[in-house]
Amino acid sequence: MKPGIYKDKRSFNFREGKKLSLTLKPKHQNTKTIMEASQQYIQANKDRFLDELFELLRIPSISADPAYKGEVQKTADLVAEHLRKAGADAVEVLPTGGHPMVYGEKMIDPALPTVLVYGHYDVQPADPIELWTNPAFEPIVRKTDLHPDGAIFARGACDDKGQMYMHVKAFEAMMKSGELPCNVKFMIEGEEEVGSENLGDFLEANKEKLAADIILVSDTGMLANDVPSITTGLRGLSYVEVELTGPNRDLHSGLYGGCVANPINILTKMIASLHDDQQHITIPGFYDKVEELSAAERAEMAKAPFSEKSYCEALDIDAVYGEEGYSTMERGSIRPTLDVNGIWGGYIGEGAKTVIASKAYAKISMRLVPHQMPDEITELFQKHFEQIAPKGTRVKVTPHHGGEPVVTPIDSLAYQAASDAYEKTFGKKPIPVRSGGSIPIVALFEKVLGLKTILMGFGLDSDAIHSPNEHFGLFNYYKGIETIPYFYKYFVEKTKK
């Protein structure tokens, strides 16, 4: 069977998540415009593309838990195998100080542009597992209101195995159809979900190997399936863990209650004091470098479709909540935040234990906007938190991973190529949007490799990444595979002008 000359007709039983039938009908092969053969190859192989993704999703490549080290390695080996089958050369599973990096390339002409594709194969833990409607590592396709054609439910379906694998399959389609228009390199890591701790060293040690003209990443989302968008900004991150110590041991709450500082009581008060009544962050100097967008820029952002009613309904909340003077979309993209991600201490088992805990803990993340540097913000937080601790307590602040905020220009050739690609497959121009999330590696790529990044995401905010019942629409998965080849086509065309 030659690629590109068959059109497939398939159907799925979405209730049971099972494939039903496959019928291939010959299609007359006329003189094709560029990428038509690739598109036909994609249509003819959609079932296989889904089956292969399911194989990846079944492996619990949880990078945060040492117990899954073998599974992470197994996933890296499988990604490498699929890259080889897709047509990549020099495929390697390279060791790092932690989990391995998968590398592959196809250099067809050194005079042509080179695209470096980045993705990650590691995933978040599945906890709490009891909230999943199907086991997290047993992928299934089910219909939903937002995904009437079906969505893939599994840990990593969207973040990032599904979106990473779109690039492997798009590359395969171009290779098998003889339509790859430029050089391609792949760098697929296994530590993104734990802060990419070893990525910087890997980049420094492999600058020549990773030389390229642009980096292409799909680890973001878009506004809606009928409203394509390209992420042009990401917030930075400062993540800390705090420990508050009171007495040197747990105490009987009857004998000592009211006489000594209770670390849990004190810690909750300290955390509450980090916001004022207008939900502004109270850390001195926190806003000193925050860029205030002009009224014109904010008005342009407001053109993106957004329904507060639908937003609340999707989250089952009565009202939104946040910094006064800003819209919900602005609060989630152009404004910095401070949130408690976890808090614990004392007795939390069955029944009662009348105890004043010796220690209380919390994990706190701060999302940062352009010009706020994570190290500076971490230092401001630590100084302030130590100052507001009352006598009779001791504070320890432990910084974890962080990342710088980034904004990508929308007048670059790479952005214009991505915009044209979305317009080709979606039938409308994508909207440039700033995301509230953080991808610290984007700033790292620019710092070490000197390369800009294009963020072509195809997920939705409702895909429950990092949460139980994570999913990724079939429409989104296949639309990503269909759109990516056009980025290559348009990027090469624009760089030739």
C-alpha positions as CSV (number, residue, x, y, z in Angstrom):
1,M,0.0,0.0,0.0
2,K,1.5,3.3,-1.1
3,P,1.1,6.2,1.4
4,G,-1.0,9.1,0.2
5,I,-3.3,7.2,-2.2
6,Y,-5.9,5.8,0.2
7,K,-8.6,7.5,2.1
8,D,-9.7,5.8,5.3
9,K,-13.2,5.4,6.7
10,R,-13.2,4.5,10.4
11,S,-15.7,4.3,13.2
12,F,-15.3,4.0,17.0
13,N,-17.5,2.8,19.7
14,F,-16.9,5.7,22.0
15,R,-18.9,4.4,24.9
16,E,-16.6,1.4,25.2
17,G,-13.5,3.0,23.9
18,K,-13.0,0.3,21.3
19,K,-12.1,0.4,17.6
20,L,-14.8,-1.2,15.5
21,S,-13.9,-1.2,11.8
22,L,-11.5,-0.1,9.1
23,T,-12.3,0.2,5.5
24,L,-9.8,1.6,3.0
25,K,-11.0,2.9,-0.3
26,P,-8.7,3.7,-3.2
27,K,-8.5,7.4,-4.1
28,H,-7.3,8.6,-7.4
29,Q,-3.9,10.2,-7.0
30,N,-3.7,13.5,-9.0
31,T,-0.9,15.9,-9.1
32,K,-0.7,17.2,-5.6
33,T,0.0,20.5,-4.0
34,I,2.7,20.4,-1.4
35,M,1.6,18.6,1.9
36,E,-1.4,17.0,0.2
37,A,0.3,13.6,0.2
38,S,1.2,14.1,3.9
39,Q,-2.4,14.9,4.7
40,Q,-3.6,11.8,2.9
41,Y,-1.0,9.7,4.8
42,I,-2.3,11.1,8.1
43,Q,-5.9,10.2,7.2
44,A,-4.9,6.7,6.1
45,N,-3.1,6.0,9.4
46,K,-5.2,7.6,12.1
47,D,-6.1,4.4,13.8
48,R,-2.5,3.4,14.1
49,F,-1.5,6.8,15.3
50,L,-4.0,6.4,18.1
51,D,-3.0,2.9,19.0
52,E,0.7,3.9,19.3
53,L,-0.3,6.8,21.6
54,F,-2.2,4.4,23.7
55,E,0.9,2.3,24.0
56,L,2.8,5.2,25.4
57,L,0.0,6.3,27.7
58,R,-0.1,2.8,29.3
59,I,3.4,3.3,30.7
60,P,3.4,5.2,34.1
61,S,6.5,7.4,33.4
62,I,6.2,9.4,36.6
63,S,9.4,11.3,36.9
64,A,8.8,12.5,40.5
65,D,8.7,9.0,42.0
66,P,11.9,7.0,42.1
67,A,9.8,3.8,42.2
68,Y,9.0,4.5,38.5
69,K,12.5,5.0,37.2
70,G,12.3,1.8,35.2
71,E,9.0,2.9,33.6
72,V,10.5,6.3,32.7
73,Q,13.4,4.5,31.0
74,K,11.0,2.2,29.2
75,T,9.1,5.2,27.8
76,A,12.3,6.9,26.6
77,D,13.2,3.7,24.8
78,L,9.8,3.5,23.2
79,V,9.8,7.1,22.1
80,A,13.3,6.5,20.5
81,E,11.9,3.4,18.7
82,H,9.0,5.4,17.2
83,L,11.4,8.2,16.1
84,R,13.5,5.6,14.2
85,K,10.4,4.1,12.6
86,A,9.2,7.5,11.6
87,G,12.4,8.1,9.7
88,A,14.7,10.0,12.1
89,D,18.5,9.3,12.0
90,A,21.1,9.4,14.8
91,V,18.4,8.5,17.4
92,E,19.8,8.2,20.9
93,V,18.6,7.8,24.4
94,L,21.1,10.0,26.2
95,P,21.9,9.9,29.9
96,T,21.6,13.0,32.1
97,G,22.0,13.5,35.8
98,G,18.5,12.2,36.1
99,H,16.1,10.7,33.6
100,P,17.3,10.3,30.0
101,M,16.9,12.6,27.0
102,V,15.7,11.2,23.6
103,Y,17.4,12.8,20.6
104,G,16.9,12.2,16.9
105,E,17.4,14.2,13.7
106,K,16.8,14.3,9.9
107,M,19.3,16.6,8.1
108,I,18.3,16.7,4.5
109,D,20.3,19.8,3.5
110,P,22.5,22.0,5.7
111,A,21.5,25.0,3.6
112,L,17.8,24.6,4.7
113,P,16.4,25.9,8.0
114,T,16.4,23.6,10.9
115,V,13.5,23.1,13.4
116,L,14.3,21.8,16.8
117,V,11.2,20.0,18.3
118,Y,11.0,19.9,22.1
119,G,8.6,17.8,24.1
120,H,8.5,15.6,27.3
121,Y,7.5,12.0,27.9
122,D,7.3,12.2,31.7
123,V,4.0,12.7,33.5
124,Q,2.5,13.8,36.8
125,P,1.5,11.3,39.4
126,A,-2.1,10.1,39.0
127,D,-3.1,10.9,42.6
128,P,-5.8,11.0,43.8
129,I,-6.5,7.8,41.9
130,E,-9.9,7.3,43.4
131,L,-11.2,10.3,41.4
132,W,-10.4,8.8,38.0
133,T,-13.4,7.3,36.1
134,N,-11.0,4.9,34.4
135,P,-7.5,3.8,35.6
136,A,-5.1,6.6,34.8
137,F,-2.8,4.4,32.8
138,E,-5.5,2.5,31.0
139,P,-6.4,5.0,28.2
140,I,-9.9,5.0,26.8
141,V,-11.9,7.2,24.4
142,R,-15.1,8.7,25.6
143,K,-17.4,11.4,24.3
144,T,-17.9,14.6,26.2
145,D,-19.9,17.8,25.7
146,L,-16.8,19.6,24.5
147,H,-15.5,16.6,22.6
148,P,-18.5,15.1,20.7
149,D,-16.0,13.1,18.5
150,G,-14.4,11.6,21.6
151,A,-11.5,12.4,23.9
152,I,-8.6,10.2,25.1
153,F,-8.7,9.9,28.9
154,A,-5.4,9.0,30.5
155,R,-2.5,10.6,32.5
156,G,-0.3,12.3,30.0
157,A,-2.9,12.3,27.2
158,C,-2.6,16.1,26.8
159,D,0.5,16.9,29.0
160,D,2.5,16.0,27.1
161,K,2.6,12.6,25.5
162,G,-0.3,13.3,23.2
163,Q,1.0,16.7,22.1
164,M,4.6,15.5,21.9
165,Y,3.6,12.5,19.8
166,M,1.7,14.7,17.3
167,H,5.1,15.9,16.2
168,V,6.5,12.4,15.7
169,K,3.5,11.5,13.6
170,A,3.6,14.8,11.6
171,F,7.3,14.1,10.9
172,E,6.5,10.6,9.8
173,A,3.8,11.8,7.4
174,M,6.2,14.2,5.8
175,M,8.9,11.6,5.6
176,K,6.8,8.8,4.2
177,S,5.3,11.2,1.6
178,G,8.6,12.7,0.6
179,E,7.4,16.2,1.7
180,L,9.8,17.1,4.5
181,P,10.8,20.6,3.5
182,C,13.7,21.3,6.0
183,N,15.9,19.7,8.7
184,V,14.3,18.5,11.9
185,K,15.8,17.7,15.3
186,F,14.0,16.2,18.3
187,M,14.8,16.7,21.9
188,I,12.3,14.8,24.1
189,E,13.0,15.0,27.9
190,G,11.9,13.0,30.9
191,E,12.1,15.6,33.7
192,E,9.8,18.4,32.7
193,E,7.3,17.6,35.5
194,V,10.1,17.9,38.1
195,G,11.5,21.1,36.9
196,S,13.9,20.0,34.1
197,E,16.7,20.0,36.6
198,N,19.3,18.6,34.2
199,L,18.1,20.3,31.0
200,G,20.5,23.3,31.4
201,D,23.6,21.1,31.6
202,F,22.4,19.0,28.7
203,L,21.9,22.2,26.5
204,E,25.3,23.5,27.5
205,A,27.0,20.2,26.6
206,N,25.2,19.8,23.3
207,K,25.0,23.3,21.8
208,E,26.4,22.1,18.4
209,K,24.1,19.1,18.3
210,L,21.1,21.2,19.0
211,A,21.9,24.1,16.6
212,A,18.7,25.2,14.9
213,D,16.8,28.2,13.6
214,I,13.7,27.9,15.8
215,I,12.3,25.7,18.6
216,L,8.8,24.2,18.2
217,V,6.9,23.2,21.3
218,S,3.4,21.8,21.9
219,D,2.9,21.9,25.6
220,T,0.3,24.7,25.7
221,G,-3.3,25.0,24.7
222,M,-5.7,27.1,22.6
223,L,-8.9,29.0,23.4
224,A,-11.4,26.5,21.9
225,N,-11.7,24.0,19.1
226,D,-13.4,26.7,17.0
227,V,-11.2,29.5,18.2
228,P,-7.5,28.6,17.5
229,S,-4.9,30.6,19.4
230,I,-1.1,30.7,19.7
231,T,0.5,31.3,23.1
232,T,2.8,34.3,22.9
233,G,3.5,34.8,26.6
234,L,4.2,32.6,29.7
235,R,4.4,33.5,33.3
236,G,7.5,32.7,35.3
237,L,7.5,30.8,38.5
238,S,9.0,31.0,42.0
239,Y,8.2,27.9,44.1
240,V,9.1,27.6,47.7
241,E,8.4,25.3,50.7
242,V,8.0,26.8,54.2
243,E,8.5,25.2,57.5
244,L,7.4,26.9,60.7
245,T,8.6,25.4,64.0
246,G,7.3,26.2,67.5
247,P,8.0,24.0,70.5
248,N,10.7,21.3,70.3
249,R,8.1,18.5,70.3
250,D,4.4,17.9,69.9
251,L,2.5,19.1,73.0
252,H,-0.7,18.1,74.8
253,S,-3.2,20.8,73.7
254,G,-4.8,20.7,77.2
255,L,-1.7,21.3,79.1
256,Y,0.0,23.8,76.7
257,G,-2.9,25.2,74.7
258,G,-3.0,29.0,75.0
259,C,0.5,29.1,76.4
260,V,2.8,28.6,73.4
261,A,2.6,29.5,69.7
262,N,0.7,26.9,67.7
263,P,2.7,26.5,64.4
264,I,-0.4,25.6,62.5
265,N,-2.4,28.6,63.8
266,I,0.5,30.9,63.2
267,L,1.3,29.6,59.7
268,T,-2.3,30.0,58.5
269,K,-2.3,33.6,59.8
270,M,1.0,34.4,58.1
271,I,-0.2,32.9,54.8
272,A,-3.5,34.9,55.0
273,S,-1.5,38.1,55.5
274,L,0.2,37.7,52.1
275,H,-2.9,39.2,50.4
276,D,-4.9,42.3,51.3
277,D,-8.6,42.8,50.9
278,Q,-8.2,43.7,47.2
279,Q,-6.2,40.5,46.7
280,H,-3.0,42.4,46.1
281,I,0.2,40.6,47.3
282,T,1.6,42.3,50.3
283,I,5.3,41.3,50.0
284,P,7.3,44.6,49.8
285,G,8.8,45.1,46.4
286,F,6.8,42.3,44.8
287,Y,5.2,44.6,42.1
288,D,8.2,46.9,41.6
289,K,9.1,45.4,38.1
290,V,5.7,44.4,37.0
291,E,4.9,45.9,33.6
292,E,1.5,47.6,33.4
293,L,-0.1,47.0,30.0
294,S,-1.6,49.9,28.2
295,A,-5.4,50.4,27.9
296,A,-5.0,49.6,24.1
297,E,-3.2,46.3,24.8
298,R,-5.7,45.3,27.4
299,A,-8.5,46.1,24.9
300,E,-6.9,44.0,22.3
301,M,-6.7,41.1,24.8
302,A,-10.3,41.5,25.7
303,K,-11.3,40.6,22.1
304,A,-10.6,37.0,22.8
305,P,-14.0,35.2,23.5
306,F,-14.6,34.5,27.1
307,S,-17.8,33.7,29.0
308,E,-17.6,34.2,32.8
309,K,-20.8,32.2,33.2
310,S,-19.5,29.2,31.3
311,Y,-16.2,29.5,33.2
312,C,-18.0,29.3,36.5
313,E,-20.2,26.5,35.4
314,A,-17.3,24.5,34.2
315,L,-15.6,24.8,37.7
316,D,-18.9,24.5,39.6
317,I,-18.3,27.8,41.4
318,D,-20.7,30.7,42.1
319,A,-18.3,33.6,41.3
320,V,-14.8,34.4,40.2
321,Y,-12.3,35.7,42.7
322,G,-9.1,37.6,42.3
323,E,-7.2,40.9,42.2
324,E,-9.5,43.9,41.9
325,G,-9.3,46.0,38.8
326,Y,-8.6,43.2,36.4
327,S,-10.7,40.8,34.4
328,T,-10.6,37.0,34.9
329,M,-8.5,36.6,31.7
330,E,-6.1,39.3,32.8
331,R,-5.7,37.8,36.3
332,G,-4.8,34.5,34.7
333,S,-2.2,35.9,32.2
334,I,-0.7,39.3,32.7
335,R,-0.9,39.6,36.5
336,P,1.4,37.9,39.1
337,T,-0.1,35.5,41.7
338,L,0.7,33.8,44.9
339,D,-1.0,30.5,45.8
340,V,-0.7,27.9,48.5
341,N,-0.3,24.5,46.8
342,G,-0.3,22.4,49.9
343,I,-0.5,22.8,53.7
344,W,0.0,20.3,56.4
345,G,0.9,19.6,60.0
346,G,-0.3,17.9,63.2
347,Y,-2.6,14.9,63.4
348,I,-4.7,14.1,60.4
349,G,-5.5,10.4,61.1
350,E,-8.7,8.8,62.2
351,G,-10.4,9.9,65.4
352,A,-9.0,12.6,67.7
353,K,-5.6,13.4,69.0
354,T,-5.3,16.5,71.2
355,V,-1.9,17.8,70.1
356,I,-0.2,21.0,69.3
357,A,2.2,20.1,66.5
358,S,5.8,21.1,66.7
359,K,5.9,22.0,63.0
360,A,3.6,23.2,60.2
361,Y,4.4,23.2,56.5
362,A,3.2,24.7,53.2
363,K,4.2,24.8,49.6
364,I,3.7,28.1,47.8
365,S,4.0,29.1,44.2
366,M,4.2,32.5,42.7
367,R,3.5,33.1,39.0
368,L,5.5,35.9,37.6
369,V,5.1,38.3,34.7
370,P,7.7,39.9,32.4
371,H,10.6,41.6,34.3
372,Q,10.0,39.7,37.5
373,M,13.0,37.4,38.0
374,P,12.4,34.2,40.1
375,D,15.5,34.5,42.2
376,E,14.7,38.1,43.2
377,I,11.1,37.2,44.0
378,T,12.2,34.2,46.1
379,E,14.5,36.4,48.1
380,L,11.8,39.0,48.6
381,F,9.4,36.3,49.8
382,Q,12.0,34.7,52.2
383,K,12.9,38.1,53.8
384,H,9.2,39.0,54.3
385,F,8.1,35.7,55.6
386,E,10.9,35.6,58.1
387,Q,10.1,39.1,59.3
388,I,6.4,38.4,59.9
389,A,7.0,35.3,62.0
390,P,6.2,36.0,65.6
391,K,8.5,35.4,68.6
392,G,8.4,31.8,69.7
393,T,8.6,30.4,66.2
394,R,11.3,29.8,63.6
395,V,10.9,29.9,59.9
396,K,12.8,27.9,57.2
397,V,12.2,28.8,53.5
398,T,13.4,26.2,51.0
399,P,13.4,27.4,47.3
400,H,12.4,24.8,44.7
401,H,12.5,25.1,40.9
402,G,11.6,28.4,39.2
403,G,11.5,29.9,35.8
404,E,11.6,33.2,34.0
405,P,8.5,34.7,32.3
406,V,8.7,35.1,28.5
407,V,7.0,37.0,25.7
408,T,7.4,36.0,22.1
409,P,7.1,38.5,19.2
410,I,4.1,38.1,16.8
411,D,5.9,39.7,13.9
412,S,8.6,37.0,13.5
413,L,8.7,34.7,10.5
414,A,8.2,31.7,12.7
415,Y,5.1,33.1,14.4
416,Q,3.6,34.1,11.0
417,A,4.3,30.6,9.7
418,A,2.5,29.1,12.7
419,S,-0.4,31.5,12.2
420,D,-0.7,30.6,8.6
421,A,-0.6,26.9,9.5
422,Y,-3.5,27.2,11.9
423,E,-5.4,29.3,9.4
424,K,-4.9,26.5,6.8
425,T,-6.4,23.7,8.9
426,F,-8.8,25.6,11.1
427,G,-10.1,28.0,8.5
428,K,-9.5,31.1,10.6
429,K,-6.5,33.1,11.9
430,P,-5.4,32.2,15.4
431,I,-5.6,34.7,18.3
432,P,-2.3,35.5,20.0
433,V,-2.8,35.0,23.8
434,R,-0.7,35.1,26.9
435,S,-0.9,32.0,29.1
436,G,-1.0,31.9,32.8
437,G,1.2,28.8,33.0
438,S,4.9,28.5,33.1
439,I,7.4,26.7,30.9
440,P,10.7,27.6,32.4
441,I,12.6,25.9,29.6
442,V,11.5,28.5,27.0
443,A,13.7,31.2,28.7
444,L,16.4,28.6,29.2
445,F,16.5,27.8,25.4
446,E,16.9,31.5,24.6
447,K,19.6,32.0,27.2
448,V,21.7,28.9,26.3
449,L,20.9,28.2,22.7
450,G,20.0,31.7,21.6
451,L,16.8,30.4,20.0
452,K,13.3,31.7,20.1
453,T,10.4,29.3,20.7
454,I,7.0,28.9,19.0
455,L,4.3,27.4,21.2
456,M,1.8,25.6,19.0
457,G,-0.5,24.0,21.6
458,F,-3.7,22.1,20.7
459,G,-5.1,21.3,24.2
460,L,-7.9,23.0,26.0
461,D,-8.0,24.5,29.5
462,S,-10.7,22.0,30.3
463,D,-8.4,19.0,29.6
464,A,-7.7,18.5,33.3
465,I,-3.9,18.3,33.0
466,H,-2.3,17.4,36.4
467,S,-5.7,16.4,37.6
468,P,-7.8,13.2,37.7
469,N,-9.5,12.4,34.3
470,E,-6.9,14.3,32.2
471,H,-8.0,14.0,28.6
472,F,-7.2,15.2,25.0
473,G,-9.7,15.4,22.3
474,L,-9.4,13.2,19.2
475,F,-10.1,16.3,17.2
476,N,-7.2,18.1,18.9
477,Y,-4.8,15.2,18.5
478,Y,-5.5,14.8,14.8
479,K,-5.7,18.5,14.1
480,G,-2.3,18.9,15.6
481,I,-0.8,16.2,13.4
482,E,-2.5,17.9,10.4
483,T,-1.4,21.4,11.2
484,I,2.3,20.9,12.1
485,P,3.4,20.0,8.5
486,Y,2.1,23.3,7.3
487,F,4.3,25.1,9.8
488,Y,7.3,23.5,8.2
489,K,6.1,24.4,4.7
490,Y,5.4,28.1,5.6
491,F,8.5,28.6,7.7
492,V,10.7,27.4,4.8
493,E,8.8,29.6,2.4
494,K,9.1,32.7,4.5
495,T,12.8,32.2,5.3
496,K,13.6,32.0,1.6
497,K,12.1,35.4,0.8
